[in-house]
Amino acid sequence: MGKEDYEVVIGLETHVELGTKTKIFCNCSTEFGGEPNSHCCPICLAFPGAMPVLNEKVVEYAVKAGLATNCKIPSYTWQNRKNYFYPDMPQAYQVSQTQEFICQDGYVEIDGETEQKKIRIHEIHIEADAGKLIHGEYSDNSFVDLNRAGVPLIEIVTEPDLRSAEEVENYLRNLKGILEYIEVSDCKMQEGSMRADINISVRKKGDKKLGNKIEMKNMNSFRFIVNAINYEATRQINLLESGKEVVSETVRWDVDLGQTIPMREKDSAAYRPFPDPELMPISLTEEYLENIRKSLPELPKSRKKRYMSEYELSEKATNFVTSSKYYSNLFEQAVEICKNPKIVSNMLMSDIARILNEREEEPSDIKFTGKELRRTNNFNR
């Protein structure tokens, strides 16, 4: 048998830092950077007696994400404590949701081989981020920075519906675009605002039973994600072909070696979750949900249809221009002035995209407006 006789099965857990100004349970700043341990208070440091209060904006942003990804929103949910210890988690537990989730049973569409494919979302839940360990470059010491502890996250968990690295990249780019459009996160992967845990297994085509899965943690680059999935799928197939077993474990992607490195075996022990006694349940009215639903902007899927019809752009150009709200807004501003959508889209896809790629910057880093772009280019020639 060969590689073509196997099927790759992938599910994703995407962690997205929400763009609130303050943390999930206190008034400390969520601003990226800052001196270590300077964005902290007794609540996010877990001092005895410090009482957390849920940031209402976190709930609003989570619901927005759920509605934009076609999820059902239960009227009543709560938060749980997941009990485990890491040095950068001062509570020795994480506040998350493990039973009734704030968003459930949604989907994101991606381009399949012949038609649109729905990637099912099992859940979106809210949780508090951990801090960060800084490992000494010239010693065995590690330092703890708790600036990130308590930054609000949503975790978006798919069903195992993805079948290739290309589908994973397609899904993540579509998801990133949606979250940017609704302005719940800046999704800056280089700053850790969006990162994915990838659960990957292989099985012989036709088999219904899932194989033993490997979890790759904290991937925050599309290129690394694609390389890691392709490497890991080949490694697992080679193991099975040689009569060996794939051992379920958590791994990390080593960029320099171009391979996955084992971190630890998968722990089957439960987190012993229970409802957090210090936090009130979350109760959402239909009026609240409807107000958020009405506030949603035009999403990428709708803009694609409109651009192809209104501006007569090619499918390739439309997909690129709508891939980011920053590209899309710049495009609309420039077109409103120069009335030449095809030249504007070509400029975005060629020169501007090339410059951003060379500088390793995001579309959100573009500093000029559509009006300023018009001044520097003769779009009417």
C-alpha positions as CSV (number, residue, x, y, z in Angstrom):
1,M,0.0,0.0,0.0
2,G,1.1,3.6,-0.5
3,K,0.3,7.1,0.7
4,E,-2.6,7.4,-1.7
5,D,-4.4,4.5,0.2
6,Y,-4.6,6.5,3.4
7,E,-6.9,9.3,4.5
8,V,-5.8,12.2,6.7
9,V,-8.3,13.3,9.3
10,I,-7.9,16.7,11.0
11,G,-9.8,18.6,13.6
12,L,-8.8,22.1,14.9
13,E,-9.0,24.0,18.2
14,T,-8.4,27.6,17.3
15,H,-7.6,30.0,20.1
16,V,-8.5,33.7,19.4
17,E,-7.6,36.5,21.8
18,L,-10.6,38.9,21.9
19,G,-10.0,42.6,21.3
20,T,-11.3,43.9,24.6
21,K,-9.4,46.7,26.3
22,T,-9.4,44.9,29.6
23,K,-9.0,41.3,30.8
24,I,-11.8,38.8,31.2
25,F,-12.2,39.1,35.0
26,C,-10.5,42.4,35.9
27,N,-9.6,45.9,34.6
28,C,-6.0,45.1,33.7
29,S,-4.9,46.1,30.2
30,T,-4.8,43.5,27.4
31,E,-2.3,45.6,25.4
32,F,0.4,43.5,23.7
33,G,3.9,43.9,25.1
34,G,4.8,46.0,28.1
35,E,7.3,45.2,30.8
36,P,6.9,41.7,32.2
37,N,4.2,41.4,35.0
38,S,3.2,45.1,34.6
39,H,-0.4,44.4,33.4
40,C,-1.4,42.5,36.6
41,C,-3.5,42.9,39.7
42,P,-4.6,40.7,42.6
43,I,-7.3,39.1,40.5
44,C,-5.1,37.9,37.6
45,L,-2.4,37.0,40.1
46,A,-4.9,34.8,42.0
47,F,-4.4,36.4,45.4
48,P,-6.6,34.9,48.1
49,G,-10.0,36.7,48.4
50,A,-9.8,38.5,45.0
51,M,-13.2,38.2,43.3
52,P,-13.4,38.0,39.5
53,V,-16.2,39.7,37.6
54,L,-17.0,38.6,34.0
55,N,-16.3,41.3,31.4
56,E,-19.6,41.8,29.5
57,K,-17.7,42.6,26.3
58,V,-16.3,39.1,26.3
59,V,-19.8,37.7,26.1
60,E,-20.8,40.1,23.3
61,Y,-17.7,39.2,21.2
62,A,-18.2,35.5,21.7
63,V,-21.8,35.7,20.6
64,K,-20.8,37.8,17.6
65,A,-18.3,35.1,16.6
66,G,-21.0,32.4,17.0
67,L,-23.6,34.2,14.9
68,A,-21.1,34.9,12.2
69,T,-20.2,31.2,12.0
70,N,-23.8,30.0,11.9
71,C,-23.8,28.7,15.5
72,K,-26.8,28.2,17.9
73,I,-26.6,30.3,21.0
74,P,-28.1,28.8,24.2
75,S,-30.0,31.1,26.5
76,Y,-28.3,29.8,29.6
77,T,-24.6,28.8,30.1
78,W,-22.0,28.9,32.8
79,Q,-18.2,28.7,33.3
80,N,-16.2,25.9,34.8
81,R,-12.9,25.4,36.5
82,K,-10.6,23.0,34.7
83,N,-8.1,21.8,37.3
84,Y,-4.5,21.5,36.3
85,F,-1.2,23.2,37.1
86,Y,1.2,25.1,34.9
87,P,3.8,27.5,36.2
88,D,2.2,30.4,34.3
89,M,-1.3,29.7,35.6
90,P,-1.3,31.1,39.2
91,Q,-4.8,29.8,40.0
92,A,-3.8,26.2,39.3
93,Y,-7.0,26.0,37.3
94,Q,-8.3,27.5,34.1
95,V,-11.7,29.2,33.8
96,S,-13.3,27.8,30.7
97,Q,-16.5,26.0,29.6
98,T,-16.6,22.2,29.4
99,Q,-20.3,21.4,29.3
100,E,-22.8,24.0,28.0
101,F,-21.0,26.2,25.5
102,I,-21.9,29.8,24.7
103,C,-22.0,28.8,20.9
104,Q,-22.7,25.4,19.4
105,D,-23.3,23.5,16.2
106,G,-22.1,26.0,13.6
107,Y,-20.0,25.8,10.4
108,V,-17.6,27.7,8.2
109,E,-17.7,27.1,4.4
110,I,-14.5,26.5,2.4
111,D,-13.9,25.9,-1.3
112,G,-14.0,22.2,-2.0
113,E,-12.8,20.4,-5.2
114,T,-16.2,20.8,-6.9
115,E,-18.4,22.7,-4.5
116,Q,-18.4,24.5,-1.1
117,K,-17.7,22.3,1.8
118,K,-19.0,22.9,5.3
119,I,-16.5,22.5,8.2
120,R,-18.7,21.8,11.2
121,I,-18.0,23.8,14.4
122,H,-18.7,21.7,17.5
123,E,-18.5,24.6,19.9
124,I,-17.1,28.0,20.7
125,H,-16.4,28.6,24.3
126,I,-14.9,31.5,26.3
127,E,-11.9,31.0,28.6
128,A,-9.0,32.9,30.3
129,D,-5.6,32.7,28.8
130,A,-2.5,31.6,30.7
131,G,0.6,33.6,31.2
132,K,3.9,33.0,29.3
133,L,7.1,31.2,30.2
134,I,10.3,32.8,29.0
135,H,13.1,30.3,28.8
136,G,16.6,31.5,29.6
137,E,18.8,31.7,26.5
138,Y,22.1,30.9,28.4
139,S,20.8,28.9,31.4
140,D,18.2,26.3,32.4
141,N,16.1,28.9,34.2
142,S,12.6,29.9,33.0
143,F,10.8,33.2,33.9
144,V,7.1,33.8,34.2
145,D,5.4,36.8,32.7
146,L,1.7,37.0,33.7
147,N,0.8,40.0,31.5
148,R,-1.2,37.6,29.3
149,A,-2.8,35.8,32.2
150,G,-6.6,36.5,32.1
151,V,-6.6,37.8,28.6
152,P,-10.0,36.7,27.2
153,L,-10.1,33.9,24.6
154,I,-12.6,32.1,22.5
155,E,-11.7,28.6,21.5
156,I,-13.3,27.5,18.2
157,V,-13.5,23.7,18.0
158,T,-14.2,21.9,14.8
159,E,-15.4,18.4,14.1
160,P,-12.8,16.2,12.4
161,D,-14.0,17.3,8.9
162,L,-10.7,18.5,7.4
163,R,-8.8,16.2,5.1
164,S,-5.6,18.0,4.0
165,A,-3.2,20.8,4.9
166,E,-4.8,22.9,2.1
167,E,-8.2,22.5,3.6
168,V,-6.9,23.5,7.0
169,E,-5.3,26.7,5.5
170,N,-8.4,27.5,3.6
171,Y,-10.6,27.1,6.8
172,L,-8.2,29.2,8.9
173,R,-8.0,32.0,6.4
174,N,-11.8,32.1,6.1
175,L,-12.2,32.1,9.8
176,K,-9.6,34.8,10.3
177,G,-11.4,36.9,7.7
178,I,-14.8,36.5,9.4
179,L,-13.3,37.4,12.8
180,E,-11.6,40.5,11.4
181,Y,-14.8,41.7,9.6
182,I,-16.9,41.5,12.8
183,E,-14.0,43.2,14.8
184,V,-13.8,40.8,17.7
185,S,-10.0,40.3,17.3
186,D,-7.1,41.6,15.3
187,C,-6.1,38.0,14.6
188,K,-2.4,38.9,14.5
189,M,-0.9,35.5,14.4
190,Q,2.7,36.8,14.9
191,E,1.6,38.2,18.2
192,G,-0.3,35.0,19.3
193,S,-3.8,36.6,18.9
194,M,-4.8,33.6,16.8
195,R,-3.2,30.2,17.1
196,A,-4.3,26.7,16.4
197,D,-3.9,23.3,18.0
198,I,-4.1,20.6,15.3
199,N,-5.4,17.1,16.0
200,I,-4.3,14.8,13.1
201,S,-4.6,11.1,12.5
202,V,-4.5,8.8,9.5
203,R,-6.6,5.8,8.5
204,K,-7.0,3.6,5.5
205,K,-9.5,4.9,3.0
206,G,-12.9,3.4,3.7
207,D,-12.3,2.8,7.4
208,K,-14.8,4.5,9.7
209,K,-12.8,4.3,12.9
210,L,-10.4,7.2,13.6
211,G,-6.8,6.4,14.1
212,N,-4.7,7.5,17.1
213,K,-4.3,11.2,16.9
214,I,-1.3,13.5,17.4
215,E,-1.9,17.0,18.8
216,M,0.3,19.8,17.5
217,K,0.2,22.8,19.9
218,N,0.1,26.6,19.4
219,M,0.7,26.9,15.6
220,N,0.6,30.5,14.6
221,S,1.8,30.6,11.0
222,F,0.0,29.3,7.9
223,R,3.2,28.2,6.3
224,F,4.3,26.3,9.4
225,I,0.8,24.7,9.7
226,V,0.9,23.4,6.2
227,N,4.5,22.1,6.5
228,A,3.7,20.4,9.9
229,I,0.6,18.7,8.7
230,N,2.3,17.3,5.6
231,Y,5.2,16.1,7.6
232,E,3.1,14.5,10.4
233,A,0.7,12.8,7.9
234,T,3.7,11.2,6.1
235,R,5.3,10.2,9.4
236,Q,2.2,8.4,10.6
237,I,1.6,6.6,7.3
238,N,5.2,5.4,7.3
239,L,4.8,4.1,10.8
240,L,1.6,2.1,9.9
241,E,3.2,0.8,6.7
242,S,6.1,-0.5,8.7
243,G,3.8,-2.4,11.1
244,K,4.3,0.1,14.0
245,E,1.6,1.9,16.0
246,V,1.0,5.7,16.2
247,V,1.2,6.6,19.8
248,S,-1.1,9.4,20.9
249,E,1.0,12.3,22.1
250,T,1.3,16.1,22.1
251,V,4.1,17.4,19.9
252,R,5.5,20.8,18.8
253,W,6.8,21.8,15.3
254,D,10.5,22.5,15.2
255,V,11.0,25.0,12.4
256,D,14.7,24.5,12.1
257,L,14.6,20.7,11.9
258,G,11.4,20.7,9.8
259,Q,9.8,18.0,12.0
260,T,7.6,17.4,14.9
261,I,9.2,16.9,18.4
262,P,7.4,14.9,21.1
263,M,6.4,16.9,24.2
264,R,4.3,14.6,26.3
265,E,1.9,11.6,26.0
266,K,-1.7,12.5,25.8
267,D,-3.2,12.5,29.3
268,S,-6.6,10.8,29.5
269,A,-7.2,12.0,33.0
270,A,-10.2,14.4,33.4
271,Y,-9.7,18.0,34.5
272,R,-12.3,17.4,37.2
273,P,-14.4,20.4,36.0
274,F,-17.1,22.0,38.1
275,P,-19.1,25.2,37.8
276,D,-17.0,28.2,39.1
277,P,-18.6,29.2,42.4
278,E,-17.4,32.8,42.1
279,L,-18.9,33.5,38.7
280,M,-22.6,34.0,37.9
281,P,-24.2,32.0,35.1
282,I,-24.6,33.6,31.7
283,S,-28.2,34.3,30.7
284,L,-29.0,35.7,27.3
285,T,-32.3,37.0,26.1
286,E,-33.6,36.8,22.6
287,E,-33.7,40.6,22.4
288,Y,-30.0,40.7,23.3
289,L,-29.1,38.1,20.6
290,E,-31.2,40.0,18.0
291,N,-29.5,43.3,18.8
292,I,-26.1,41.7,18.2
293,R,-27.4,39.9,15.0
294,K,-28.5,43.3,13.6
295,S,-25.1,44.8,14.4
296,L,-23.1,42.3,12.3
297,P,-21.5,43.9,9.2
298,E,-21.5,42.4,5.7
299,L,-19.4,39.2,5.9
300,P,-16.9,38.0,3.4
301,K,-19.3,35.5,1.7
302,S,-21.8,38.2,0.9
303,R,-19.1,40.6,-0.3
304,K,-17.7,38.0,-2.6
305,K,-21.1,37.7,-4.3
306,R,-21.5,41.4,-4.5
307,Y,-18.1,42.1,-5.9
308,M,-18.4,39.5,-8.6
309,S,-21.8,41.0,-9.6
310,E,-21.2,44.7,-9.1
311,Y,-17.6,45.0,-10.1
312,E,-17.3,42.0,-12.5
313,L,-14.1,40.9,-10.8
314,S,-12.7,37.4,-11.4
315,E,-13.2,34.7,-8.7
316,K,-9.5,34.9,-7.9
317,A,-9.5,38.7,-7.5
318,T,-12.7,38.6,-5.5
319,N,-11.3,35.9,-3.1
320,F,-8.1,37.9,-2.6
321,V,-9.8,41.3,-2.0
322,T,-12.4,40.0,0.4
323,S,-9.8,37.8,2.3
324,S,-9.2,40.7,4.7
325,K,-11.5,43.5,5.7
326,Y,-8.4,45.8,5.4
327,Y,-8.0,44.9,1.7
328,S,-11.7,45.1,1.2
329,N,-12.1,48.5,2.8
330,L,-9.1,49.9,0.9
331,F,-10.5,48.5,-2.3
332,E,-13.9,50.1,-1.8
333,Q,-12.4,53.5,-0.9
334,A,-10.2,53.6,-4.0
335,V,-12.9,52.3,-6.3
336,E,-15.3,55.0,-5.1
337,I,-12.8,57.6,-6.3
338,C,-11.4,56.1,-9.5
339,K,-14.2,53.9,-10.7
340,N,-11.8,51.3,-11.9
341,P,-12.2,48.1,-9.8
342,K,-10.0,45.8,-11.9
343,I,-6.9,48.0,-11.7
344,V,-7.4,48.5,-8.0
345,S,-7.7,44.8,-7.4
346,N,-4.6,44.1,-9.5
347,M,-2.7,46.7,-7.5
348,L,-3.7,45.0,-4.2
349,M,-2.8,41.5,-5.5
350,S,0.5,42.5,-6.9
351,D,2.5,45.4,-5.5
352,I,0.8,45.9,-2.1
353,A,0.7,42.1,-1.3
354,R,4.3,41.8,-2.4
355,I,5.5,44.6,-0.2
356,L,3.6,43.2,2.8
357,N,5.1,39.8,2.2
358,E,8.6,41.2,2.0
359,R,8.1,43.1,5.3
360,E,6.4,40.2,6.9
361,E,3.4,42.5,7.7
362,E,-0.4,42.0,7.8
363,P,-3.0,43.9,5.7
364,S,-3.9,45.6,9.0
365,D,-0.5,47.2,8.9
366,I,-1.3,49.2,5.8
367,K,-1.0,52.9,6.8
368,F,-2.6,54.7,3.7
369,T,-6.2,55.1,2.7
370,G,-7.9,54.5,-0.6
371,K,-7.8,58.2,-1.3
372,E,-4.0,58.3,-0.8
373,L,-3.6,55.2,-3.0
374,R,-5.5,57.0,-5.8
375,R,-3.1,60.0,-5.6
376,T,0.0,57.8,-6.2
377,N,-1.4,55.8,-9.1
378,N,-3.0,56.7,-12.4
379,F,-5.9,54.3,-12.2
380,N,-7.8,56.0,-15.1
381,R,-5.2,55.3,-17.8
